[in-house]
Every structure is written in C-alpha cells, then in structure tokens.
Amino acid sequence: MRAASVTSFGHPPTAADSTPPEGGSGRAIVQVEAAPINQLDLLIASGRFYGGAPDVPYVPGVEGVGTVVEADGLKPGARVWFAFERFDNAMGSMAELCAVEEARTMELRHDIDAETAAALGLTGVAAWMSLSRRGGVAPGEEVLILGAGGAVGQIALQAARLLGAGRVIGASRSEEGRAIAQKLGADAVVDVSGDDSELIAARIKDMCEGRLSLVIDPVWGTIAAAAIRALGPKGRLVNLGSSGGPSMPLDSAVIRSKSLSVLGYTNVMVPFDEMCAAVAALHEHAAQGRAQVLVEKISLDGISAAFKRAGDSPHRKLVVVPR
C-alpha cells in the first residue's frame, strides 16, 4: 500500500510504499478516506513530543475517517471516525489502510463528505469542549474567539453560537482571517495584529457590547494578554495553544483585580466517549448546514509540502486523502 513515511525527526514525511497493517485482537483494518494534519502530528514528527517518540520510519496520523474492511466487532463497510489513544509504529492514518482499535471508533451517522468529517474530529473536539466543558459558556454570554481564521477558531466561532452564546467576536491578525470570521457569522471582528497589548485590548473593548465573559485562545502571547485585559469581572480565558508565542507578558494585578480565571485545555484529558459526543454533535450541525470548516485536500504525493504549510497555521484545515 501507499503511505506517508517519517524517516527522520525534524523532517517532513514523504510518500512511500509500506507494508499493510495487521488486524485482529480487537483491531479493525480501515480503508482511510481522509486524515487531517494536526498540530500533534507535527509535534510527533519533530521528535519532541512529551509522550515519547516512535521508532522511525513510521506512518504519521493520529485520527481519520474511513471504511471498515475487516474487524471482529464492527460491520465491514461501516464508515467510521477514529482517533488513537496513543501513537505507535503499528498505527498511522495517513495511509491507504490503517489498523485501529475498535473501541476507538465512532460510526458516522450523517452523510457528510469524509474531508469535512475528519476536519471536525479532534480539531472540533478542542473547539467544542474548550467552550462547553472547560469554558462553561452560558446562554447569552459575549465570547471572543482568538485565531478565528484558523481551523480551531473557525469551528469555535460557530460552536459558541450553537452552545448558546449571545454575541460572538472573531479576532485575527490577518485580513483574510477576519474576512473568514465575518463570513462564518461573527457579530464583529477585531484586528489583533501588532505588539502593543494595551492597544489591542482597547480594540477588543471597542468591539464588545457589555461585558466580555469568555475568551477561547489557541494563540497565547501578546494577543492573549490583551484579551485578558479586555475581559469583564469574573471572566474566563481558556488556552489551548500557543501559535502566538510560548509566554505571555501580564501583571498579576490584571487577573486579581477582576477575579479572572485562566484555564488550560487539552484533548488528552477528555474521555473518548465525550470526544465522540462532541464530534457527533458537530457532524449533525454540519449535515444541517449549521457548521463548516474550510478544508484543503492533500494527496500523499503532496504530504511533505503540506506538513511545512501546516506549521504556518494556514486558513484551511489540511486533510490528506490517501487514494
């Protein structure tokens, strides 16, 4: 079969011939239709993943959508979304076939295309759960989505509304990102480019109507510091990434003076059944035209260039289509 292959850490994968995986013992063989390139895939390929590094060469890909070819407890022909609990050399979704633990699959209930279903997988879980489970978004609250032009931001922007937010503001450093947020239904968009935290905070406040209660932050850095300054009393910021930098310049008095909460989020802490509930909800909304994410299909032959682009946070979810 054909598959992506990481042959050395710190270098992007290339397309290569690979030995088909073996099933049995509770593992299904799945013909992969779509496998998104996630930040976790980039981290593992760098060799710096905190969970350890697989032996090279290995096939990358921590989740995907596909059709069951053979299994003990799943019906052949069933279309499933799957995500691995831990990554090892026997796994990898960026291939024509992969072996998946049957317990880590969810049958697709809606007729949406494989690329969208895959793009709304772990990326969708992060957006949905950071709002609902971690951020505790309440009906009518005003919510700010940082990085609104990226894949997580796009989904979070729409999920906030679906979960009951009253007003949703999209923030992006780029004009393209702000245009995407506007197209996806943001009530307002704000330019968060630049290095002046107080100036960015002022721009955010200008776009707010009343108290800003919740910020969803896949960015961190100066932008997150500005968003915290703009929060109203007892506001919350949920951080789930650091594309804007690993540290944030902020005086503790800003947090203490308004009893603010800064919360961390990771998919790793979410049980698989709760992941499935979030993905199923997003798939249903997508089938009804209430949720979307901008997707770009990538062939196996284009995998190397796609890995390099994914690290630059493109305004599309890059999804590998192995066949």
DODOVEX-852359 format. One record per atom (N, C-alpha, C, CB): residue in three letters; x, y, z. Coordinates in steps of 0.02 Angstrom, whole numbers, plus 50000, padded with zeros to 5 digits. Atoms other than C-alpha are relative to their C-alpha. Glycine has a CB too. Example, Ala and Ser with C-alpha at 12.3 -4.5 7.8 and 13.67 -1.06 7.14 Angstrom:
ALA500454994150000;ALA506154977550390;ALA500455006050000;ALA499505000150062;SER499584994149997;SER506844994750357;SER499615005550037;SER500205002349929;
This chain:
MET500424994150000;MET500005000050000;MET500445006250000;MET499525000050061;ARG499644993549997;ARG500495018449989;ARG499855003450067;ARG499805004549940;ALA500084996649936;ALA500765028650146;ALA500505005750005;ALA500094995050059;ALA499514995049982;ALA501615044050214;ALA500514996750046;ALA499685006250034;SER499485003049958;SER503255039850299;SER500475005350027;SER500404994749960;VAL499504995749967;VAL504295049550426;VAL500624995850010;VAL499735002950069;THR499385004049997;THR506075043150406;THR500525003050048;THR500304999449931;SER499564996949951;SER506965055550520;SER499645005950032;SER500675002449967;PHE500334994749964;PHE506375067550654;PHE500265006949978;PHE500094999150075;GLY499824993350021;GLY506355085850610;GLY499935001149926;GLY500705001550021;HIS500114999550072;HIS505975082250428;HIS499304997749983;HIS500534995849962;PRO500685001950017;PRO504255081150345;PRO499984993149968;PRO499695005149953;PRO500065006650031;PRO503595064250285;PRO500005000449924;PRO499374996650025;THR500055000750072;THR503655058250107;THR499554994049985;THR500714999249967;ALA500415005750021;ALA502545046250011;ALA500454994149984;ALA499555001849939;ALA499595006050011;ALA503185028350004;ALA499554993850000;ALA500564999350054;ASP500335006449993;ASP502675010249985;ASP500094997550071;ASP500274994849948;SER499985002149931;SER502275002350152;SER499664993250007;SER499675005250046;THR500315006549986;THR501804985350224;THR499315001150030;THR500444995850048;PRO500674999249972;PRO499924984150255;PRO499974997950073;PRO499484996149959;PRO500055001749929;PRO499444983650440;PRO499614993550010;PRO499685005750039;GLU500355006149983;GLU498784968150526;GLU499455001550050;GLU500484994750028;GLY500564999149954;GLY497094967250614;GLY500004994650053;GLY499345000049962;GLY500075005149949;GLY496424955250744;GLY500095002850070;GLY500494994549989;SER499944998149929;SER496374955950934;SER499695006850015;SER500745000250020;GLY500364993849986;GLY495104969950937;GLY500205005849957;GLY500085001950070;ARG499794994650045;ARG495914979950797;ARG499704998849931;ARG500785000349995;ALA500315000250066;ALA494994983950636;ALA500485002649947;ALA499355004150000;ILE499654997250057;ILE495754986650466;ILE499535004949966;ILE500254994449950;VAL500414994750029;VAL495095003050395;VAL500325002749937;VAL499895005750052;GLN499774996650060;GLN495255009650219;GLN499895007450010;GLN499624997449935;VAL500034993049980;VAL495655027850252;VAL499755004349942;VAL500685002550023;GLU500274995250049;GLU494635041050160;GLU500305006950010;GLU499245000350005;ALA499754993349985;ALA495315056550248;ALA500355000050067;ALA499435005249999;ALA499614999649937;ALA496625060350381;ALA500265007150007;ALA500594994950002;PRO499784993149992;PRO496865078250444;PRO500715000450027;PRO499535003850047;ILE499344998649971;ILE498585085450481;ILE499895004450061;ILE500485003449947;ASN500104996449938;ASN498515090850663;ASN500675002450028;ASN499654995550052;GLN499404997649967;GLN499755100450770;GLN500354994350036;GLN499835005650049;LEU499705005849966;LEU500025084150866;LEU500434996049951;LEU499464995650032;ASP499615003650050;ASP500615075850705;ASP500675003549988;ASP499614999549934;LEU499384996250009;LEU501885089850681;LEU500474999150059;LEU499845007449989;LEU499605000749939;LEU502465088250861;LEU500344993150003;LEU499575001150063;ILE499715006850000;ILE502715069350849;ILE500564999549949;ILE499454994749986;ALA499505000350053;ALA503655071450685;ALA500635004050016;ALA499715002549935;SER499414996049980;SER504815084150767;SER500464996050045;SER499785006350034;GLY499625003949952;GLY505395070850891;GLY499995002950070;GLY500714999549977;ARG500024996749934;ARG504965082451037;ARG499344999050036;ARG500135007449991;PHE500645001349968;PHE503275075251085;PHE500114997650072;PHE499594994849960;TYR499915001749929;TYR503105074351275;TYR499804992950016;TYR499605004850043;GLY500225006949989;GLY502275057251258;GLY500494994949974;GLY499344998949968;GLY499515004650026;GLY503835049851180;GLY500005000049924;GLY499884992950026;ALA499935000050073;ALA504415046951002;ALA499984992849974;ALA500665003449979;PRO500005006750030;PRO504025031750893;PRO500664998749965;PRO499414999249951;ASP499425001750040;ASP505405022450806;ASP499885002249928;ASP500164992450003;VAL500064998350071;VAL505745028550629;VAL500274994249958;VAL500395006649985;PRO500544996050029;PRO505195025750498;PRO499324998150029;PRO499994999149923;TYR500685001449978;TYR503365027150546;TYR499515003849956;TYR499905001950075;VAL500544996750038;VAL501705031950466;VAL499655005050046;VAL499494994749971;PRO500324995149957;PRO501025048350539;PRO499244999849994;PRO500265007049983;GLY500734999450002;GLY499205052450577;GLY499674997250061;GLY499734996649939;VAL500305002249937;VAL498275051650743;VAL499254999149997;VAL500175004950054;GLU500725001050007;GLU496495051450676;GLU499824999749926;GLU499605005850035;GLY500225000150069;GLY495475049150520;GLY499284997749993;GLY500444995649959;VAL500655002550018;VAL493885044050432;VAL500104994849946;VAL499525005849976;GLY499925005250051;GLY493705028150332;GLY499464994750003;GLY500684996850007;THR500485005550006;THR492785012150290;THR500314993650028;THR499784998949927;VAL499765006249969;VAL492964996050391;VAL500074994649946;VAL499534997750056;VAL499885005550047;VAL493744982250286;VAL499904993350034;VAL500715000449971;GLU500105006149960;GLU493834968750420;GLU500065001750073;GLU500514994549980;ALA500004998749928;ALA493514968150606;ALA499644994350036;ALA499675006850016;ASP500355004949959;ASP492914957150749;ASP499315002450018;ASP500404998550063;GLY500644997549975;GLY491534968350814;GLY499685005549961;GLY500095002250068;LEU500274994750042;LEU491244981150677;LEU499784996949933;LEU500515005749989;LYS500275002650063;LYS490244978350518;LYS500435002449942;LYS499275002249991;PRO499644997950060;PRO491294978250359;PRO499585004649956;PRO500234993949959;GLY500374995150040;GLY490804993050251;GLY499765006050040;GLY499414996749968;ALA500224994349958;ALA490365004150400;ALA500515005749994;ALA499934997850075;ARG499564994150001;ARG491055021850390;ARG500095002550072;ARG499705005749954;VAL499854998349931;VAL491925027250549;VAL500485006050003;VAL500304994050037;TRP499484995449979;TRP492875041550628;TRP500394996550055;TRP499705007050025;PHE499595003349949;PHE494325035550735;PHE500565004750022;PHE500294993449973;ALA499434996349972;ALA495675042850847;ALA500384995450046;ALA499765006550038;PHE499595004449959;PHE497115033650927;PHE500085002650070;PHE500684998949968;GLU499874998049930;GLU497315033751115;GLU500735001650011;GLU499774994450049;ARG499284998849998;ARG499195032651098;ARG500294998049933;ARG500354996150059;PHE499715001150067;PHE500325032550947;PHE500584995150004;PHE500235006749970;ASP499425004450006;ASP501485018350898;ASP500114998449926;ASP499914993550043;ASN499815001350069;ASN502285011550741;ASN499494995949962;ASN500664996749997;ALA500505004150034;ALA500844999750705;ALA499425004249975;ALA499744994650048;MET500574995750018;MET499685014550681;MET500235005649955;MET499675002850063;GLY499864994450043;GLY499585029750571;GLY499465000549947;GLY500694999449967;SER500584999450044;SER498075036450475;SER500165002749931;SER499495004450032;MET499834997050065;MET499005044750330;MET500264994649953;MET500515005650008;ALA499845005950040;ALA498975028750229;ALA499364997449968;ALA500354994550042;GLU500605002850032;GLU497805019150115;GLU499634995450048;GLU500204996249937;LEU500305004449950;LEU497505006750257;LEU500325001350068;LEU500074992549980;CYS499694999849934;CYS497745007550444;CYS499634995350047;CYS500005007350028;ALA500295004349949;ALA497414996750596;ALA499775004350059;ALA500504994550024;VAL500304995749950;VAL496265004450726;VAL499704995850056;VAL499465004649968;GLU500355003349945;GLU495714998950899;GLU499255001149992;GLU500255002750069;GLU500724999450012;GLU493864995350878;GLU499675004450052;GLU499684993250001;ALA500294996049947;ALA493505003751045;ALA500125007549989;ALA500284998050067;ARG499854992950013;ARG494215020050974;ARG499705002249933;ARG500765001250000;THR500354998150062;THR492995021250828;THR499295002450017;THR499974994149951;MET500704997749995;MET491325030050805;MET499704999649930;MET499965007350029;GLU500325000750065;GLU490145025450664;GLU499695006749979;GLU499464994550002;LEU500284993850025;LEU489655040250555;LEU499254999249988;LEU500365002249935;ARG500745000350005;ARG487785043950562;ARG499735004749947;ARG499695001650067;HIS500244994950046;HIS487705058150437;HIS500394999749934;HIS500065007050031;ASP499715000450067;ASP488055059150251;ASP500375006549984;ASP499464998549947;ILE499584994350017;ILE489415072350252;ILE500644997349970;ILE500155004550064;ASP499405002550033;ASP490995071250149;ASP500554998350050;ASP500265005149948;ALA499505002649954;ALA492475062350226;ALA500485005450024;ALA500404994449966;GLU499534994849982;GLU493595077650224;GLU499715004550056;GLU500185004349939;THR500324995949948;THR492355088050325;THR499934996150065;THR499315002449976;ALA500075004149940;ALA492015073650444;ALA500654999450037;ALA499744993049981;ALA499355000549969;ALA493875071850475;ALA500235006650030;ALA500524997549949;ALA499794993449977;ALA494185090550493;ALA499635002050064;ALA499875005349946;LEU500404998649940;LEU492815091150627;LEU500144994950055;LEU499265000149983;GLY499825005049950;GLY493675077250725;GLY500345003150060;GLY500454994949970;LEU499664997549940;LEU494995081450856;LEU500035007650002;LEU500704997250003;THR500024992750001;THR495045099550798;THR499335002450025;THR500135002649928;GLY500664998349977;GLY493175100350825;GLY499914998750074;GLY499484996249961;VAL500035001649928;VAL493335091950995;VAL500315005750041;VAL500354993350015;ALA499664994649964;ALA494575105351050;ALA499575006350003;ALA500675001649967;ALA500424994050002;ALA493425119450995;ALA499384999250043;ALA499815001749928;TRP500645001249965;TRP491815111851064;TRP500104999350075;TRP499674993749972;MET499915001449928;MET492495105751231;MET500325005850037;MET500424993850009;SER499714994249966;SER493525121351268;SER499455005150016;SER500545003349957;LEU500574995649987;LEU491895131051256;LEU499534997150053;LEU499615001249936;SER500525002949958;SER490705118951342;SER500274997250065;SER499644994649962;ARG499765003649941;ARG491695107951461;ARG500475004250042;ARG500364993649978;ARG499514996249963;ARG493115119551509;ARG499795007250012;ARG500674999849964;GLY500194993049995;GLY492455136851474;GLY499325001250031;GLY500025003249934;GLY500664999449971;GLY490685133551533;GLY499595005649971;GLY500055000950074;VAL500364994550031;VAL489915145351407;VAL499264999750020;VAL500064999649922;ALA500694999549976;ALA488225151351470;ALA499585003849949;ALA499985003650069;PRO500444996750048;PRO486705156951370;PRO500055007650005;PRO499284997950012;GLY499994992850004;GLY486845174951313;GLY500675003350011;GLY499545002750048;GLU499354997049986;GLU488675177451357;GLU500335002649936;GLU500454994950034;GLU499594997550055;GLU489835187751247;GLU500664996350000;GLU500115007850006;VAL499425004350005;VAL491265176951183;VAL500475002649947;VAL499794992749984;LEU499494998050048;LEU492895181451096;LEU500394993849979;LEU500475005450031;ILE499615005550027;ILE493745168750982;ILE500645002849970;ILE499594995949947;LEU499374998050028;LEU495595171950954;LEU500204995049946;LEU500555000450055;GLY499815004450056;GLY496385164850796;GLY499404997649962;GLY500404994150026;ALA500645002050028;ALA494655164750720;ALA500054997749927;ALA499515005650005;GLY499935002250069;GLY495325161950544;GLY500294993149993;GLY500425004849964;GLY499725006850002;GLY496185145450589;GLY499454994850008;GLY500524999250055;ALA500515005349998;ALA495305128650592;ALA499654999650067;ALA500334993349984;VAL500315000249934;VAL495025128050781;VAL499565006250010;VAL500534999650056;GLY500384993849992;GLY494465146250779;GLY499375000049959;GLY500435005849981;GLN500595000250042;GLN493265143550634;GLN499454995850033;GLN500174997049931;ILE500505004449968;ILE492405129150724;ILE499755003150065;ILE500294993050013;ALA500194997049936;ALA492425138050893;ALA499525005849990;ALA500615002450039;LEU500434994350015;LEU491625153450815;LEU499284997849992;LEU500245003649937;GLN500685002650012;GLN490125143250758;GLN499744996150060;GLN500004995549937;ALA500215003949943;ALA490105131650908;ALA499765004450057;ALA500564995650024;ALA500214995449947;ALA489965146451027;ALA499265001849992;ALA500435006450000;ARG500704998450014;ARG488345151450943;ARG499554994050012;ARG499915002549928;LEU500415006149992;LEU487695133450939;LEU499924998150073;LEU500324994349962;LEU500035001649929;LEU488065131851125;LEU499665005550041;LEU500704998950027;GLY500424995149965;GLY487045147351167;GLY500295006850012;GLY499814997450062;ALA499724993449990;ALA488235162151166;ALA499565005349968;ALA500725000449970;GLY500434994750026;GLY487345178551140;GLY500335004149946;GLY499795004550055;ARG499634996050049;ARG488685188051044;ARG500704997149994;ARG500035007450022;VAL499355003250012;VAL490255181050963;VAL500445004749958;VAL499904993249963;ILE499524995650033;ILE491775191350913;ILE500584995749975;ILE500255005650047;GLY499435003550028;GLY493115184450797;GLY500615004549996;GLY499834997349931;ALA499384996150002;ALA494915190350814;ALA500524996549958;ALA500265001150072;SER499475002850042;SER496315187950690;SER500525005449985;SER499724997149934;ARG499474995450019;ARG497985195750647;ARG499985001849926;ARG500684997150018;SER499994998950073;SER497655194450460;SER499325002349974;SER500224993749964;GLU500624997850032;GLU496375202550348;GLU499614994049974;GLU500155004849942;GLU500355006050024;GLU495985185550272;GLU499654996450056;GLU500504995249966;GLY500305003349943;GLY495665178150443;GLY499385003650024;GLY500494999550057;ARG500594996249978;ARG494475192150489;ARG499434999349950;ARG500195007550008;ALA500525000950052;ALA493555190150323;ALA499674993250008;ALA500305000649930;ILE500285006749988;ILE493335171550359;ILE499535000150060;ILE500574994850011;ALA500424999649940;ALA492665175250533;ALA499345003549985;ALA500375003750056;GLN500614996450019;GLN491425187650460;GLN499544995549960;GLN500185006449960;LYS500395004550043;LYS490865175050330;LYS499664994550041;LYS500444996949946;LEU500275005449958;LEU490585161950465;LEU499525002450053;LEU500574996250032;GLY500534997549958;GLY489405173250560;GLY500205003850062;GLY499604994550021;ALA499804995949942;ALA490425183250685;ALA499595006450003;ALA500765001749997;ASP500374993849991;ASP489445197750757;ASP500455006049989;ASP499685000450069;ALA499504994850011;ALA491035208050748;ALA500674996749992;ALA500005005250059;VAL499315002550007;VAL492855205650701;VAL500475005450025;VAL500164997949927;VAL499524995349972;VAL494385213650778;VAL500704998349975;VAL499975000150077;ASP499315000650022;ASP496145216450714;ASP500454999650062;ASP500215006049955;VAL499575000849941;VAL497375209650843;VAL500744999649979;VAL499804993750039;SER499304999950021;SER498975212450744;SER500395005250041;SER500055001649925;GLY499584995349963;GLY500435221650823;GLY500264997150064;GLY499625006350013;ASP499685002349939;ASP501435220350983;ASP499795003950063;ASP500745000549992;ASP500214995949944;ASP500555233151094;ASP499384996950032;ASP499855007349977;SER500545003549966;SER499485223251216;SER499435004750020;SER500274996350061;GLU500524995349978;GLU498565238451283;GLU499605002749941;GLU500325005850039;LEU500354997750060;LEU498145244651108;LEU499534994749974;LEU500505002149946;ILE500435005550023;ILE497475227651057;ILE499414999150047;ILE500414993449995;ALA500545000649951;ALA496465226751218;ALA499485005549988;ALA500275000550072;ALA500464994550014;ALA495705243651176;ALA499574998549938;ALA500385006649989;ARG500375001950060;ARG495205237351003;ARG499474994850017;ARG500474997349945;ILE500485005149981;ILE494385222151080;ILE499415003050039;ILE500344994550043;LYS500534996849960;LYS493425232651206;LYS499535004149956;LYS500315004550054;ASP500424996150046;ASP492805243851065;ASP499494995749964;ASP500445003749949;MET500465004550036;MET492005228750982;MET499504996650046;MET500404994849963;CYS500455003349953;CYS491165222451140;CYS499375004250013;CYS500364998750067;GLU500614996949978;GLU489385226351188;GLU499844997350069;GLU499404998749949;GLY500075002449932;GLY489335224951375;GLY500604996050021;GLY499374995750006;ARG499445003649968;ARG490405212751474;ARG500234994249956;ARG499794997450069;LEU499705005850033;LEU491585200651386;LEU500114994750052;LEU500675001949965;SER500005005249948;SER491385184351481;SER500504994449988;SER499324997150006;LEU499615006050014;LEU492395171051391;LEU500445001149938;LEU499544993849989;VAL499544999850057;VAL493925170251277;VAL500244993049986;VAL500605004850015;ILE499715006450021;ILE494425154751179;ILE500655001749964;ILE499514995949954;ASP499334997750020;ASP496295155951149;ASP500464994449976;ASP500335003750057;PRO499495004750026;PRO497335144751033;PRO500655003649983;PRO499734996449939;VAL499464995750023;VAL498615158851017;VAL500535001350054;VAL499725006549975;TRP499574998049944;TRP499355164451186;TRP500405006249982;TRP500464994250021;GLY499584994350016;GLY500715177651186;GLY499665006750014;GLY500214999749928;THR500254993149991;THR500345196351172;THR499255000549990;THR500355004749952;ILE500724999650014;ILE498615193451100;ILE499594997550058;ILE499834995949936;ALA500365002549942;ALA498055182951247;ALA500035004950058;ALA500284993250022;ALA499944995049947;ALA498725196051367;ALA499515005749989;ALA500725002750003;ALA500474994750016;ALA497685209151277;ALA499284997850014;ALA500075002249926;ALA500685002649989;ALA496125198151282;ALA499834999750074;ALA499924993149969;ILE500115000249927;ILE496325195751470;ILE499855007050026;ILE500614997050036;ARG500124993149979;ARG496405214551492;ARG499295002249982;ARG500505004749968;ALA500664997950024;ALA494765216051396;ALA499434996350035;ALA499954998949926;LEU500525003949967;LEU493825203051500;LEU499655004150054;LEU500304993650031;GLY500374997049946;GLY492455208751617;GLY500114996450065;GLY499265000249983;PRO499925003249935;PRO492365204451802;PRO499814992649999;PRO499595003650052;LYS500095007249996;LYS492495185651836;LYS500004996649931;LYS499364998450036;GLY499945003050066;GLY492865182451652;GLY500494994349999;GLY500205005349949;ARG499575005950006;ARG493745166751591;ARG500355000149932;ARG499594993450008;LEU499645001350062;LEU495075163351461;LEU500214992750001;LEU500625004749993;VAL499805007050008;VAL495315145451400;VAL500554999649948;VAL499394995449981;ASN499445000550047;ASN497005142251322;ASN500094992849976;ASN500655002450033;LEU499905006750029;LEU497255127551203;LEU500544999949947;LEU499354997549970;GLY499464999950049;GLY498775132551102;GLY500455006050010;GLY499735000049930;SER499524994649992;SER500255144251082;SER500315002149934;SER500554998050049;SER499744998150066;SER500405148850898;SER500285007150000;SER499454999549948;GLY499754993249995;GLY500745166950952;GLY500605000850045;GLY499465004550024;GLY499414999749956;GLY502175162551069;GLY499894996050064;GLY500165007250017;PRO500065004349941;PRO502535151651222;PRO499905003650066;PRO500604995850005;SER500084996349937;SER502475165451352;SER499555006149990;SER500695002350027;MET500474994550003;MET501305179751395;MET500205005550049;MET499294997650014;PRO499814994549955;PRO501775196951467;PRO499375002950034;PRO500385005549962;LEU500604997549966;LEU500485201251600;LEU500145000650075;LEU499404995349988;ASP499954999149927;ASP500475208351776;ASP499464996150035;ASP499965007550019;SER500495003949962;SER499605197651905;SER499415004250023;SER500324996650060;ALA500534995549977;ALA498605212951960;ALA499415000149951;ALA500275007050010;VAL500545000050050;VAL497625212151797;VAL499514994350014;VAL500284999349928;ILE500425005849986;ILE496975194851843;ILE499665000850068;ILE500414993549999;ARG500274999549933;ARG496735198352028;ARG499475005450006;ARG500555001550050;SER500454994249991;SER495845215052007;SER499294998549978;SER500265005949961;LYS500675001750023;LYS494375207051916;LYS499824992750013;LYS499935001549926;SER500115007149982;SER494475189351988;SER499924995849936;SER499374999350045;LEU500035003550064;LEU494835182351815;LEU500264992850008;LEU500405003749947;SER499775006950000;SER495135163951776;SER500364998649934;SER499414995150010;VAL499635002250059;VAL496465157551655;VAL500044992450005;VAL500725003349996;LEU500095007249997;LEU496105139351614;LEU500364996649942;LEU499264998249999;GLY499685003850053;GLY497085126451516;GLY499554994549974;GLY500654996950025;TYR500405005450030;TYR496315113951396;TYR500444995649956;TYR499415002849959;THR499705004750046;THR496955098251309;THR499534994349987;THR500674997450028;ASN500415005850017;ASN496065084351216;ASN500204993850039;ASN500044998649926;VAL499745005949965;VAL497155071951311;VAL499584998350062;VAL500735001050019;MET500375001049938;MET496075074351466;MET499264998349989;MET500055006150043;VAL500715001350015;VAL494425070751377;VAL499894992649985;VAL499785004349939;PRO500155007150014;PRO493725052851385;PRO499734999249928;PRO499484997350050;PHE500185001150071;PHE493405045151213;PHE499255000649989;PHE500244993249977;ASP500724999550011;ASP491525044051238;ASP499775007449997;ASP499624996350056;GLU500164992950003;GLU491465062851270;GLU500255003149935;GLU500305003750060;MET499764997950066;MET492535065751115;MET499484998249947;MET500674996749984;CYS500495002350050;CYS491285055451015;CYS499375004250002;CYS499844992750011;ALA500614995949994;ALA489825065551083;ALA500105006849967;ALA499815000950074;ALA499864993550031;ALA490665081751029;ALA500044999549924;ALA500665002850027;VAL499945000950073;VAL491115075150856;VAL499314998649969;VAL500484994249984;ALA500665001550026;ALA489365068050832;ALA499565006249996;ALA499654994750044;ALA500394993850001;ALA488585084750878;ALA500225004549942;ALA500095003850067;LEU499754995850055;LEU489705094050755;LEU499824997149932;LEU500755000950006;HIS500205003250063;HIS489355081350617;HIS499265001349986;HIS500144992550003;GLU500714998750011;GLU487495083650643;GLU499895007349979;GLU499604998550064;HIS500074993050019;HIS487655102550636;HIS500265001249929;HIS500395004550049;ALA499744999350067;ALA488715100950479;ALA499504997349948;ALA500674996349993;ALA500495003050046;ALA487415089650397;ALA499405004649991;ALA499774993250027;GLN500574995450003;GLN486095102850436;GLN500215007049975;GLN499675000650068;GLY499764993650026;GLY487175116950366;GLY500145005250052;GLY499505002749953;ARG499884995249945;ARG487505124950536;ARG500735000550020;ARG499594998150060;ALA499294999949982;ALA489365121250547;ALA500414998149939;ALA500164995350060;GLN499555001650055;GLN490785121050422;GLN500715001850020;GLN499805003649935;VAL499304998149992;VAL492675122250413;VAL500324999849931;VAL500374995250050;LEU499674999750065;LEU493735127250265;LEU500534994549996;LEU500315007049988;VAL499585006050007;VAL494645111750201;VAL500385000349935;VAL499574993750004;GLU499615000850061;GLU496035108750077;GLU500244992749996;GLU500615005049997;LYS499795006950008;LYS496315091150010;LYS500734999549981;LYS499564996549948;ILE499295001150013;ILE498105084750007;ILE500104992749978;ILE500435001650063;SER499845006850021;SER498715069549909;SER500614997550038;SER500134999749923;LEU499405002649968;LEU500035057949978;LEU500645002849969;LEU500014992449996;ASP499414997350034;ASP501245064649848;ASP500145007250023;ASP499904999849925;GLY499914993149976;GLY500975082149921;GLY500115000650075;GLY499425004149981;ILE499985000049927;ILE501225077050102;ILE500585004150028;ILE500054992950025;SER499424996449973;SER502955084650125;SER499885007550003;SER500624998549958;ALA500144992850001;ALA502465102150071;ALA499445001850047;ALA499835002249928;ALA500574998749957;ALA500835100750167;ALA500215000450074;ALA499464994749991;PHE499764999849931;PHE501735097050332;PHE500345006750015;PHE500494994250014;LYS499664993649990;LYS502795112550308;LYS499495005750005;LYS500495001449942;ARG500524994849999;ARG501245123250273;ARG499594999650063;ARG499554999449939;ALA500425000849940;ALA500265116150420;ALA500315003450060;ALA499884992650015;GLY499674996749945;GLY501565123150538;GLY499935007549999;GLY500724998350000;ASP500094992850007;ASP501195140650474;ASP499285002250011;ASP500235002349932;SER500704998649983;SER499355139750529;SER499625002949940;SER499965005050057;PRO500394997650058;PRO498505141150357;PRO499275000850019;PRO500084995249940;HIS500714998949986;HIS496695146850350;HIS499574994449970;HIS499785006849972;ARG500355006050023;ARG496195129450290;ARG500234994250043;ARG500144998749923;LYS499795006349968;LYS496185112650377;LYS500274995549945;LYS499414996650040;LEU499705004350050;LEU497395102050276;LEU499844992850016;LEU500775001249997;VAL500245006849990;VAL496685084650254;VAL500294995549946;VAL499234999749999;VAL499705004750047;VAL497625070150174;VAL499474995149975;VAL500594996250034;VAL500455004850032;VAL496615059750051;VAL500454994849967;VAL499515003549946;PRO499495004850022;PRO497665043950027;PRO499874996949931;PRO500064994650050;ARG500155003350064;ARG496765037149872;ARG499775005149949;ARG499464994550010;
